[in-house]
Amino acid sequence: MISTLKRLRYRASKTRLNVPLIWLRHRGLDSRDVFLASYPRSGQHWARFQLFEILMSQSADFDSLDSTIPKVGAHGKAPSILPSGGRLIQTHEPWRKEYQRAIYLVRDVRDIVLSDYAWDESLDLIKHFDIATLDDYLLPWLRGRVQTMSNWQDHTHSWLDSPLARNGNLILIRYEDMRRNTEDALVRMVEFIGVPADRRLIREAIANNSLENMRLKEDSSKKFNPKTLGRQSGEEHRFVRKGAVGGWRARLSDAQVQLIEQHTGQALARLAYPLTIPPFVEPADPASHTVSR
């Protein structure tokens, strides 16, 4: 079983108590650093593994990946692996002024919420929020009450409206496009960070990080092995899931899809994801307007 202390730490990280500590995690950044940014459950681990192998010309595993392409806050001792002399750093945060160049990986929120729910359920964390079912989970999740990095739609708008999106220092990679043509997506990424694209090396990294190989790495990992962590067994409770594209269509009810799109429709439309209902526009608050006389 996951230790009580580990569970308490994880629970604390999912609350607003974490917010005052965010600035500490962003100390010591450099203008040469490049960020691999995404909302959780958007395929970032898959991208990191492949980028590691392309940049380092060696295999990666779960337990060594973080020291080379670290999470923001753990970047102090990370090596400078980019031609600019900068580091490649992972972040799940909304855009911040410290982020001056970034790859933004996005995924259909309707698939993300299912993956996030399964992960939180596997760690027995949803009970902390008095949540028993996906229906209980959806509205708090959509309002950003079970994450520390704001809700998905605000996170998305923060990056799309950032100065980086206007000055050419941001590239957007849709997870679905990366699944469809992984090689070309990785070519875009490595060229963006200033590395010549070696397609042979890229194809090897893709093969080394297939679903089957990623699961073998998960099973051999001290950090993510389901058995050693005491997580529930089965597909739904793996960290490395199938990464289904459009799996929400078979698993979400019409009412659940409508609720999600009411909150995220504008962001989905900006990312060119098809909607089942028109984009939702938050009505103006009459109290926020004044009448000139």
Disulfide bonds with the S-S distance in Angstrom:
none
